[in-house]
Amino acid sequence: MLKKINSFINILIGGFIGAFIGGSIFRYLDYKNYPELFVMQSAPWYTGIQISGIALIVVLIICVLIKIIIRKKMNR
């Protein structure tokens, strides 16, 4: 059971990282194609990428902590 949870967390980590990379690329390409839309905003165009990156780091820290707990229980 713990191995299945560990595998699921690995998939979850990969999914979040892939979604972050894909979203970042999309936002960058959107900025390059339509820079006039981003001029109207008070924040820089990359602010959304930074916020997503912080959220990704929080999720990754939680996932790594869960993986550490699972590893300790599997070694018993």
FENVEN-V484463 format. One line per field, one symbol per residue. ss: DSSP state (a for helix, b for strand, c for the rest). A space follows every 50 residues. Layout:
ss: ???
This chain:
ss: caaaaaaaaaaaaaaaaaaaaaaaaaaaaaaaacaaaaacccccccaaaa aaaaaaaaaaaaaaaaaaaaaaaaac
